[in-house]
Amino acid sequence: MAGTRVEPVRRRALVVGSGMAGCAGAWWLDREGWDVVLVEREVDPFPSSYLLQLDAEATRVLRLMGGQDILDEATFAAPEMSVRWGARKVREVRIDAGDGWRLAQRAMLLSRLFAHLPATVETRMGVELAALEHRGDDVLARFADGSSESFDIVVGADGLHSTVRRLTLASEEQSVYRNGLSHVWINADVPLPEGRAVVASREGMLMLVYPFLDTDQTSIMAVVPQATSTRPDMEALVDRVCGAVERLGPEMRAVAAAGRASEDTKLTRFSQTRLPRWYTRRVVLLGDAAHCIDPVSGMGAHASLPGAKVLAEALRDADDVTVAFARFEAEMRPFARTAQSITARAVEFSTGAQGRGPAASVAGMVGDLLATIPSTMTRLAARRRVRAGNPA
């Protein structure tokens, strides 16, 4: 009938993973008019209480998502840092963290972000993806319970050990870079003296010691060389790390003692997702699934929150999803590649891994920074053209 209003056909998106990238991706896609289903294989996906860091860009995007209350209640301003080094005598310089940088307990922040999802996003916990089948105009997702559904796109935001990546682009062995370094995580039941974070490169380790929000706890994370061919002796690793913390200064002795007594410890491996491409047909990777930088970088939130916004807006502005995926990757890859390279060089330099000398490591980091300038200038010029109404 003439004059009848035709409602636009809403497209369906499957988001796999309920971490920071998955929640942000679901939020932004819903905002751009997608019907979003978010699945998570774990029933309780946020058990860890280790620290996350949000830089100024990540906090800006969270505010755009209406998350000011999350920032106010689940994060706290990053403290002043004491950077210490030296083979014998401990040397120190103090650095202000800068405006906009925030810290958060991982479990608290992610739980709040998940609860912030619009009611229009359908969430399914305890649902595991089993297979993806590309068809002409959609993707058929099969789940471990035997059910299946079709979607216009699938967003793999399921982290370092991504099922979506394994099913569509590459195995973990082919896509994850490891350098023989491990992280020792310790939550110590004692407040950090003066609340000042300590970052230290000494005794073949890189150590990050940070206070928790509104608790009498301190987070200790150390990057250490660890042979993967033998079963790790966690007690010996904790003792080694706490011994190095103790030698950072008299005020750190109580932190070291509490670290030795802690029962809240874990061991993970230094890992980065490195792929030649982040998408294929109607499937795209987001966050750590595409470009895990490694927790020691403190840049995971920067890669996840702005990345989700960029992906949703690219899909809004392009009729072809493949073109949109390519635009998203072109926008985010320069940052991810540089952050990965600088992070790996920094920890390998600090620990003596990979046999790289100081001069080579510093030269490499400078080269990484310089390599980002052309792509950054190109992106800024493109944004100015769009604001001026001339996207060509």
LINHU-V632125 format. One record per backbone hydrogen bond with DSSP energy under -1.0 kcal/mol. CO is the residue of the C=O (numbers start at 0). NH is the residue of the N-H. If there is no record, write none. Layout:
CO | NH
CO | NH
This chain:
0 | 3
10 | 34
11 | 151
11 | 152
12 | 36
13 | 154
14 | 38
15 | 156
18 | 22
19 | 23
20 | 24
21 | 25
22 | 26
23 | 27
24 | 28
25 | 29
26 | 30
27 | 31
28 | 33
29 | 32
34 | 12
35 | 121
36 | 14
37 | 123
38 | 16
39 | 125
39 | 126
47 | 106
49 | 105
51 | 103
53 | 101
54 | 58
55 | 59
56 | 60
57 | 61
58 | 62
59 | 63
60 | 64
61 | 66
62 | 65
66 | 70
67 | 71
68 | 72
69 | 73
75 | 102
79 | 196
80 | 94
81 | 198
82 | 92
83 | 200
84 | 90
90 | 84
92 | 82
94 | 80
97 | 100
100 | 77
101 | 53
102 | 75
103 | 51
104 | 108
105 | 109
106 | 110
107 | 111
108 | 112
109 | 113
110 | 114
111 | 115
113 | 116
117 | 120
121 | 37
123 | 39
127 | 143
130 | 141
132 | 139
137 | 134
138 | 150
139 | 132
140 | 148
141 | 129
141 | 130
142 | 145
146 | 142
148 | 140
150 | 138
152 | 13
153 | 283
154 | 15
154 | 156
155 | 285
161 | 165
162 | 166
163 | 167
164 | 168
164 | 169
170 | 174
171 | 175
174 | 273
176 | 271
179 | 225
180 | 269
181 | 223
182 | 267
183 | 221
184 | 265
185 | 219
187 | 189
187 | 217
191 | 194
192 | 195
196 | 81
197 | 208
198 | 83
199 | 206
201 | 204
204 | 201
205 | 222
206 | 199
207 | 220
208 | 197
209 | 218
216 | 211
217 | 187
218 | 209
219 | 185
220 | 207
221 | 183
222 | 205
223 | 181
231 | 233
232 | 236
233 | 237
234 | 238
235 | 239
236 | 240
237 | 241
238 | 242
239 | 243
240 | 244
241 | 245
242 | 246
244 | 247
248 | 251
249 | 252
251 | 255
252 | 256
253 | 257
254 | 258
255 | 259
256 | 260
263 | 186
265 | 184
267 | 182
271 | 176
277 | 284
279 | 282
281 | 153
282 | 279
283 | 155
285 | 288
286 | 289
286 | 290
287 | 291
293 | 296
294 | 297
298 | 302
299 | 303
300 | 304
303 | 307
304 | 308
305 | 309
306 | 310
307 | 311
308 | 312
309 | 313
310 | 314
311 | 315
312 | 316
319 | 323
320 | 324
321 | 325
322 | 326
323 | 327
324 | 328
325 | 329
326 | 330
327 | 331
328 | 332
331 | 335
332 | 336
333 | 337
334 | 338
335 | 339
336 | 340
337 | 341
338 | 342
339 | 343
340 | 344
341 | 345
342 | 346
343 | 347
344 | 348
345 | 349
346 | 350
352 | 355
356 | 360
357 | 361
358 | 362
359 | 363
360 | 364
361 | 365
362 | 366
363 | 367
364 | 368
365 | 369
366 | 370
369 | 372
371 | 375
372 | 376
373 | 377
374 | 378
375 | 379
376 | 380
377 | 381
378 | 382
379 | 383
380 | 384
381 | 385
382 | 386
383 | 387
384 | 389
385 | 388
